[in-house]
Amino acid sequence: MRNIYSITPFTLLDYPGYPACIIWFAGCNMRCSYCYNPDIVLGKGRLTYAGALDFLRSRRGLLEGVVLSGGECLLHTSVLEFASRVKDLGFLIKVDTNGSRPDVLKALVEESLADYVSLDFKALPDREIAVTGGEYFEDFSKCLNLLLDGSVTFEVRTTVHSGLLQSHDLLRMSFFLAQKGYSGVYYLQKFQRNVLTLGEPGPDREGIDLAALEASPLSIQIRG
């Protein structure tokens, strides 16, 4: 089955503390206009699981981690079988997810197939349709609760485009996370300028106003 769009053979940035590769899964259920992977979101799979596993076998002893990303990797229910095979090869697994598939994430966690999770917090309900094109907050909340109740290391991150989320939105989002019991770092990722995006997010005039976020109950770090 060709679910994989491509493989980034080496990264020191995407799996904290480990040399890793990135497995990019084709397809996504969200339509975030700022997305810089439109070819992956709208594209078809090019690689089979067997081909990806052959690649990983050739990287044993060189890499320690495998990042499952996309698109949205958890759209593919067969990702469970693939992750199991990856673990059998001795790799750690990091999952990047938009938080829309809590049942698949739950299965990965219960079967000890995820060692680290990056959970995208797109927006609160009043802004999620503008950001994602759909309603996914309930599923995101289930994913957050699952991770808060479990033992898997995870982080929460938000991509910021001021035309879609402004500083007061981010502050509200940080308070929501704290009220739910999240005490980790809240990562904000800057919108990538000068790249082809999935839609037309408009001008990013404000950027991230750090002073406005000083009232956050969480530690906030900027990436990108």
GUSE-515921 format. One line per 5 residues: number of its first residue (from 1); their letters; for each residue y, z, x of N, C-alpha, C, O. Coordinates in steps of 0.001 Angstrom, whole numbers, plus 500000, padded with zeros to 6 digits. Example, Ala and Ser with C-alpha at 12.3 -4.5 7.8 and 13.67 -1.06 7.14 Angstrom:
<pts>
1) AS) 494310:507800:513190:495500:507800:512300:496700:507800:513200:496681:508465:514236  497750:507080:512850:498940:507140:513670:500030:507870:512900:501138:508039:513409
</pts>
This chain:
<pts>
1) MRNIY) 498806:500000:500849:500000:500000:500000:501247:500000:500887:501371:500806:501809  502169:499078:500586:503376:498954:501409:504533:499732:500762:505313:499179:499986  504624:501012:501096:505696:501862:500582:506790:502093:501614:507880:502550:501271  506510:501781:502872:507412:502116:503970:508275:500908:504327:507770:499806:504545  509581:501140:504381:510511:500062:504694:510573:499796:506198:510513:498648:506639
6) SITPF) 510695:500875:506981:510784:500723:508430:510566:502068:509108:510459:503100:508446  510500:502045:510436:510321:503259:511230:511379:503287:512328:511538:502317:513070  512094:504392:512427:512940:504640:513592:512079:505373:514606:511674:506507:514350  511785:504762:515752:510748:505307:516632:511104:506604:517348:510212:507313:517813  512410:506931:517446:512760:508148:518184:514108:508672:517735:515064:507911:517584
11) TLLDY) 514181:509983:517522:515433:510651:517219:515388:512084:517735:514357:512751:517659  516511:512543:518255:516673:513952:518627:517615:514668:517664:517908:515850:517844  518089:513955:516643:519102:514501:515738:518559:514876:514374:519097:515778:513732  517516:514217:513911:517122:514327:512514:516121:515433:512210:515952:515810:511050  515458:515954:513229:514551:517091:513039:514987:518164:514033:514665:518074:515217
16) PGYPA) 515718:519181:513566:516292:520173:514468:515269:520767:515433:514292:521389:515015  515507:520568:516727:514687:521188:517751:513486:520397:518203:512760:520840:519093  513249:519219:517607:512039:518477:517941:512314:516986:518126:513066:516395:517351  511714:516377:519140:511738:514910:519212:510882:514358:518088:509759:514813:517872  511408:513385:517380:510736:512927:516161:510973:511441:515944:511762:510805:516644
21) CIIWF) 510272:510911:514960:510549:509583:514442:510900:509727:512972:510690:510783:512377  511437:508659:512388:511790:508670:510970:511003:507578:510253:511045:506410:510641  510292:507970:509212:509600:507030:508350:510485:506807:507119:510700:507720:506321  510995:505576:506980:511910:505270:505878:511123:504676:504701:510565:503585:504809  511086:505399:503588:510390:504937:502396:511328:504082:501545:512496:504420:501350
26) AGCNM) 510801:502984:501051:511605:502066:500244:511817:502616:498839:510948:503278:498271  512996:502323:498293:513275:502658:496906:513945:504009:496721:513724:504939:497497  514756:504102:495693:515407:505367:495330:515760:505307:493853:516076:504242:493323  515704:506455:493193:516050:506528:491779:517525:506813:491547:517996:506731:490413  518260:507145:492597:519688:507393:492474:520477:506174:492957:519964:505338:493701
31) RCSYC) 521724:506095:492520:522601:504987:492893:523930:505527:493401:524989:505248:492838  523853:506301:494469:525058:506882:495071:525861:505762:495742:525352:505082:496633  527083:505576:495325:527858:504429:495805:528119:504489:497302:528273:503447:497939  528173:505700:497884:528445:505827:499309:527210:505641:500186:527312:505688:501412  526048:505432:499576:524803:505336:500337:524888:504216:501365:525253:503087:501037
36) YNPDI) 524549:504538:502614:524639:503550:503689:523291:502891:503987:523139:502210:505001  522317:503098:503101:521012:502449:503250:520692:501551:502050:519603:501669:501487  521591:500666:501642:521315:499857:500455:520095:498961:500618:519400:498670:499645  519835:498522:501847:518670:497672:502070:517377:498443:501810:516399:497878:501321  517377:499736:502140:516193:500571:501901:516078:500935:500424:514990:500886:499851
41) VLGKG) 517197:501297:499814:517200:501698:498403:516754:500550:497503:515982:500756:496567  517233:499358:497783:516956:498203:496933:515809:497348:497450:515358:496428:496769  515342:497651:498649:514330:496818:499279:512910:497179:498891:512657:498168:498203  512012:496362:499346:510588:496564:499121:509933:497079:500406:510439:496872:501509  508802:497750:500231:508071:498231:501386:507568:497081:502247:507133:496046:501743
46) RLTYA) 507638:497288:503553:507198:496275:504509:505958:496700:505285:505193:495868:505773  505777:498022:505388:504704:498549:506226:503709:499331:505389:504083:499971:504407  502460:499281:505772:501420:500062:505102:501325:501447:505743:501808:501671:506853  500694:502363:505018:500433:503674:505595:499560:503541:506838:499769:504243:507827  498594:502649:506786:497701:502465:507933:498493:502036:509163:498241:502518:510267
51) GALDF) 499450:501129:508971:500266:500687:510091:501127:501805:510645:501284:501932:511859  501691:502626:509749:502512:503752:510192:501672:504781:510941:502128:505350:511933  500456:505020:510478:499572:505973:511149:499149:505454:512520:499006:506236:513460  498948:504149:512644:498646:503571:513955:499802:503809:514911:499595:504145:516077  501030:503633:514409:502201:503909:515236:502216:505361:515689:502459:505645:516861
56) LRSRR) 501956:506281:514764:501984:507705:515100:500895:508063:516110:501119:508895:516989  499752:507463:515996:498698:507720:516986:499166:507332:518390:498821:507985:519374  499944:506276:518463:500440:505824:519770:501533:506731:520312:501909:506621:521479  502053:507634:519467:503152:508513:519888:502719:509963:520065:503553:510829:520329  501435:510235:519923:500962:511600:520169:501209:511967:521621:500916:511195:522534
61) GLLEG) 501754:513164:521817:502129:513611:523147:503554:513259:523518:504095:513798:524483  504174:512358:522762:505564:511970:523006:506499:512530:521938:507624:512933:522234  506026:512550:520701:506791:513090:519590:506126:514346:519051:504912:514522:519160  506945:515217:518469:506410:516430:517851:506582:516431:516336:505830:517093:515620  507567:515692:515855:507852:515717:514427:507933:514337:513811:508175:513340:514490
66) VVLSG) 507722:514307:512501:507862:513085:511709:508768:513414:510524:508508:514355:509774  509821:512635:510366:510747:512811:509255:510390:511805:508167:510352:510600:508418  510130:512294:506967:509880:511433:505817:511185:511315:505049:511664:512287:504465  511758:510111:505053:513093:509931:504488:513123:508671:503636:512073:508149:503263  514312:508181:503328:514420:506997:502497:515863:506582:502312:516710:506848:503165
71) GECLL) 516145:505926:501189:515459:505996:499923:515099:507425:499534:515728:508395:499956  514078:507507:498728:513545:508809:498327:512045:508802:498516:511311:508169:497757  511593:509519:499548:510175:509486:499901:509288:510088:498817:508130:509691:498687  509807:511044:498029:508959:511727:497056:508770:510938:495757:508063:511388:494855  509398:509767:495661:509098:508886:494534:507660:508389:494614:507058:508035:493601
76) HTSVL) 507119:508366:495829:505781:507833:496057:504774:508987:496026:504669:509744:496991  504041:509120:494931:503098:510231:494826:502027:510169:495902:501446:511193:496261  501761:508973:496419:500784:508834:497499:501301:509394:498811:500581:509410:499809  502568:509863:498818:503106:510483:500027:502310:511735:500395:502283:512125:501562  501665:512365:499422:500853:513555:499701:499682:513212:500613:499419:513914:501590
81) EFASR) 498988:512143:500292:497871:511723:501130:498356:511312:502511:497732:511632:503522  499489:510591:502542:500034:510159:503820:500433:511365:504672:500127:511413:505864  501114:512336:504062:501533:513527:504801:500325:514284:505344:500368:514811:506455  499266:514337:504574:498055:515011:505039:497497:514328:506290:497059:514996:507226  497516:513010:506298:497023:512271:507457:497929:512495:508668:497454:512585:509800
86) VKDLG) 499234:512584:508420:500186:512853:509501:499930:514228:510102:499941:514395:511322  499698:515214:509235:499394:516567:509730:498101:516575:510526:497997:517279:511530  497114:515801:510089:495841:515733:510815:496033:515212:512241:495240:515514:513133  497088:514431:512446:497386:513907:513783:498126:514930:514645:498359:514697:515831  498496:516070:514042:499108:517149:514818:500620:517191:514794:501221:517920:515584
91) FLIKV) 501258:516433:513911:502715:516397:513859:503280:517403:512853:502652:517706:511839  504467:517909:513151:505251:518646:512174:505906:517632:511239:506175:516498:511635  506162:518045:509997:506752:517136:509019:508030:517728:508449:508057:518863:507972  509084:516931:508512:510345:517247:507836:510510:516277:506676:510289:515075:506826  510896:516796:505530:511075:515985:504325:512554:515956:503961:513176:517002:503772
96) DTNGS) 513113:514755:503865:514462:514574:503343:514334:514153:501884:513712:513133:501587  514916:514928:500972:514753:514609:499550:516047:514781:498774:516871:515636:499100  516219:513963:497748:517390:514101:496886:517174:515137:495780:518054:515345:494945  516018:515781:495771:515799:516877:494835:515439:516467:493436:515574:517264:492508  514980:515238:493254:514682:514757:491900:513199:514782:491560:512820:514409:490450
101) RPDVL) 512350:515213:492492:510906:515221:492250:510307:516594:492599:509559:516727:493568  510652:517618:491788:510187:518975:492099:508668:519112:492095:508127:519899:492872  507969:518369:491243:506508:518492:491193:505863:518005:492487:504918:518618:492983  506373:516903:493031:505820:516382:494290:506171:517325:495438:505337:517591:496303  507402:517831:495446:507793:518786:496491:506932:520039:496405:506508:520573:497429
106) KALVE) 506675:520506:495198:505839:521691:495004:504443:521463:495593:503895:522345:496255  503877:520293:495353:502544:519989:495883:502563:519947:497409:501640:520447:498051  503595:519359:497990:503701:519321:499457:503757:520725:500035:503089:521032:501022  504567:521577:499404:504723:522949:499900:503422:523730:499738:502988:524415:500664  502803:523627:498567:501577:524388:498307:500431:523951:499212:499558:524754:499538
111) ESLAD) 500429:522694:499614:499371:522189:500480:499747:522257:501962:499062:521689:502813  500850:522960:502258:501326:523156:503637:501527:521831:504359:501157:521678:505523  502121:520878:503649:502356:519556:504219:503820:519319:504573:504185:518221:504992  504657:520335:504410:506064:520240:504790:506418:521455:505635:506188:522595:505231  506975:521200:506799:507384:522293:507695:508879:522550:507631:509346:523623:508012
116) YVSLD) 509624:521575:507154:511080:521683:507076:511536:520735:505975:511030:519619:505860  512492:521180:505168:512999:520346:504076:514517:520294:504148:515181:521321:504281  515054:519086:504058:516495:518898:503871:516715:518489:502426:516303:517407:502007  517363:519352:501673:517569:519148:500239:519004:518698:499990:519953:519420:500297  519152:517507:499435:520481:517007:499098:520988:517671:497830:520303:517689:496808
121) FKALP) 522189:518215:497906:522886:518747:496733:523981:517736:496422:525040:517743:497050  523724:516877:495461:524639:515768:495193:525926:516222:494522:527021:515813:494908  525779:517078:493507:526955:517503:492745:526523:518497:491676:525338:518617:491368  527495:519207:491116:527271:520012:489928:527235:519081:488704:527654:517928:488806  526745:519556:487561:526540:518670:486401:527752:517851:485981:527595:516720:485523
126) DREIA) 528948:518391:486124:530125:517658:485656:530492:516481:486552:531315:515648:486172  529885:516403:487748:530203:515304:488661:528976:514484:489035:529108:513492:489752  527779:514866:488570:526583:514212:489092:526440:512761:488653:525938:511941:489423  526864:512419:487444:526760:511025:487023:527697:510154:487848:527341:509039:488228  528889:510659:488124:529837:509907:488958:529276:509684:490357:529502:508636:490963
131) VTGGE) 528540:510675:490869:528017:510575:492236:526719:509795:492296:526561:508919:493147  525778:510104:491396:524422:509566:491508:524097:508462:490499:523142:507707:490685  524885:508372:489444:524579:507419:488392:523606:507941:487352:523227:507203:486443  523193:509190:487463:522233:509747:486510:522332:511256:486437:523209:511865:487048  521418:511855:485678:521391:513304:485488:520139:513872:486159:519019:513671:485690
136) YFEDF) 520354:514579:487258:519251:515091:488061:519390:516575:488394:518577:517124:489137  520418:517225:487846:520715:518594:488273:519579:519562:487963:519280:520447:488765  518948:519401:486810:517852:520309:486454:516713:520210:487462:516148:521227:487864  516377:518996:487869:515319:518819:488862:515742:519376:490218:514938:519997:490913  517009:519153:490596:517511:519739:491839:517370:521255:491811:516935:521856:492793
141) SKCLN) 517734:521874:490694:517655:523330:490580:516215:523816:490731:515972:524858:491340  515260:523065:490177:513852:523433:490332:513429:523363:491797:512705:524229:492289  513889:522322:492485:513565:522204:493911:514175:523359:494703:513523:523938:495572  515418:523685:494398:516084:524787:495098:515345:526100:494850:515101:526855:495791  514990:526379:493614:514266:527611:493300:512924:527662:494019:512519:528706:494530
146) LLLDG) 512241:526521:494051:510957:526449:494735:511095:526817:496205:510291:527580:496741  512111:526275:496847:512311:526541:498273:512785:527969:498520:512390:528600:499500  513631:528474:497628:514102:529852:497773:512961:530851:497620:512959:531900:498264  511998:530529:496773:510873:531429:496525:509761:531278:497563:508846:532100:497618  509838:530241:498379:508772:529962:499339:509130:530376:500746:510106:531090:500976
151) SVTFE) 508318:529913:501687:508497:530301:503088:508816:529125:503999:508932:529293:505213  508960:527929:503420:509263:526745:504226:510731:526779:504651:511611:527038:503830  510991:526521:505913:512365:526438:506391:513062:525258:505720:512515:524156:505659  514277:525498:505218:514990:524402:504572:516492:524554:504725:517007:525632:505022  517165:523459:504514:518621:523437:504535:519112:522701:503300:518375:521928:502688
156) VRTTV) 520365:522949:502941:521005:522237:501842:522192:521478:502417:522955:522008:503225  522332:520230:501988:523390:519394:502543:524015:518544:501442:523370:518210:500448  525291:518202:501643:526028:517378:500690:526812:516324:501439:527511:516630:502405  526696:515081:500995:527537:514021:501534:528864:514031:500796:528900:514126:499569  529954:513933:501547:531284:514116:500970:532092:512828:501054:532328:512285:502134
161) HSGLL) 532505:512359:499891:533511:511304:499764:534557:511843:498805:534234:512187:497667  535801:511922:499245:536812:512626:498449:537132:511922:497136:537728:512526:496244  536747:510664:497005:536925:510001:495734:535922:510466:494695:536095:510225:493501  534866:511138:495158:533807:511611:494269:533724:513131:494220:533520:513712:493155  533882:513764:495361:533864:515227:495448:535071:515683:496256:535277:515239:497386
166) QSHDL) 535852:516559:495679:536990:517105:496402:536682:518531:496840:535626:519075:496519  537608:519127:497571:537353:520432:498173:537009:521489:497135:536151:522338:497378  537670:521448:495977:537367:522459:494962:535951:522272:494403:535312:523246:494005  535459:521027:494370:534079:520806:493942:533105:521410:494950:532125:522053:494572  533383:521197:496224:532506:521726:497272:532502:523249:497266:531466:523874:497497
171) LRMSF) 533661:523843:497003:533733:525303:496949:532887:525826:495785:532157:526805:495939  532985:525178:494631:532166:525570:493485:530670:525415:493791:529856:526243:493382  530325:524358:494508:528934:524126:494859:528419:525210:495794:527276:525650:495672  529264:525640:496727:528842:526700:497649:528643:528019:496907:527728:528776:497232  529487:528304:495916:529319:529523:495125:528050:529445:494285:527353:530446:494122
176) FLAQK) 527748:528272:493755:526506:528113:493005:525310:528429:493898:524414:529168:493491  525287:527880:495101:524174:528132:496018:524041:529617:496335:522939:530165:496324  525168:530264:496617:525128:531693:496941:524630:532518:495767:523863:533463:495949  525058:532169:494574:524614:532895:493385:523116:532724:493147:522464:533613:492599  522580:531590:493555:521142:531363:493426:520343:532123:494481:519130:532285:494345
181) GYSGV) 521011:532586:495521:520334:533336:496569:520207:532614:497884:519549:533109:498798  520826:531445:498005:520787:530726:499276:521740:531389:500261:522897:531656:499935  521250:531650:501464:522079:532318:502472:522135:531542:503785:522681:532028:504775  521573:530345:503789:521595:529536:504993:522910:528802:505161:523857:529012:504404  522954:527943:506156:524142:527126:506392:524203:526028:505324:523187:525424:504982
186) YYLQK) 525376:525789:504819:525614:524685:503897:526240:523548:504705:527371:523648:505180  525470:522464:504846:525913:521358:505688:526647:520315:504851:526167:519888:503801  527816:519915:505336:528577:518840:504711:528554:517633:505643:528868:517738:506828  528179:516501:505089:528086:515268:505864:529210:514330:505462:529389:514037:504279  529957:513864:506432:531061:512971:506130:530557:511605:505679:529575:511079:506202
191) FQRNV) 531239:511061:504719:530982:509688:504291:531145:508756:505483:532113:508862:506236  530190:507839:505649:530245:506909:506770:531138:505720:506436:530847:504939:505530  532212:505601:507173:533136:504488:506970:532663:503254:507746:531862:503342:508676  533186:502120:507329:532969:500855:508033:531503:500464:508107:531063:499852:509080  530747:500822:507068:529360:500372:506965:529154:499808:505568:529906:500118:504643
196) LTLGE) 528129:498976:505425:527796:498437:504112:527215:499546:503251:526281:500234:503664  527764:499720:502060:527296:500783:501164:526714:500184:499885:526891:499002:499589  526018:501035:499143:525334:500596:497934:526312:500172:496843:526033:499258:496067  527455:500841:496792:528461:500540:495779:529851:500517:496375:530033:500320:497576  530833:500725:495505:532232:500748:495922:532798:502136:495639:533368:502368:494573
201) PGPDR) 532644:503069:496599:533099:504445:496341:534615:504607:496354:535124:505650:495945  535343:503592:496815:536792:503691:496864:537267:504373:498141:536455:504766:498979  538582:504512:498290:539133:505098:499517:538824:506589:499632:538858:507329:498648  538526:507003:500852:538238:508414:501142:539490:508999:501795:539565:509129:503017  540460:509345:500966:541776:509732:501497:541825:511170:501996:542446:511456:503020
206) EGIDL) 541174:512068:501278:541335:513501:501579:540424:513961:502710:540823:514795:503522  539192:513422:502775:538238:513933:503752:537809:515335:503370:537767:515673:502188  537490:516151:504360:537052:517526:504115:538150:518489:504545:538514:518536:505720  538669:519245:503612:539726:520222:503874:539076:521557:504219:538702:522320:503328  538944:521835:505507:538262:523053:505936:538992:524308:505478:538359:525309:505142
211) AALEA) 540305:524258:505463:541072:525438:505045:540758:525802:503601:540697:526981:503251  540559:524791:502766:540266:525050:501356:538882:525637:501161:538587:526200:500107  538028:525511:502173:536660:526011:502061:536476:527383:502698:535358:527898:502733  537537:527976:503195:537427:529284:503838:536982:530375:502873:536442:531399:503292  537208:530157:501591:536804:531156:500596:535320:531069:500255:534830:531861:499450
216) SPLSI) 534603:530134:500845:533181:529978:500543:532395:531206:500967:532674:531782:502018  531425:531614:500176:530573:532747:500555:529520:532356:501592:528826:533220:502128  529402:531066:501874:528398:530586:502817:529047:530083:504105:530228:529737:504132  528262:530052:505149:528674:529393:506385:528581:527890:506166:527529:527380:505781  529675:527182:506409:529720:525737:506213:529872:525044:507559:530725:525415:508367
221) QIRG) 529052:524052:507790:529148:523258:509009:529281:521789:508641:528681:521317:507674  530076:521075:509427:530322:519670:509187:529448:518837:510127:529349:519118:511321  528825:517821:509568:528053:516873:510365:528696:515490:510258:529218:515107:509211  528643:514761:511360:529134:513398:511326:530643:513318:511496:531207:512224:511488
</pts>
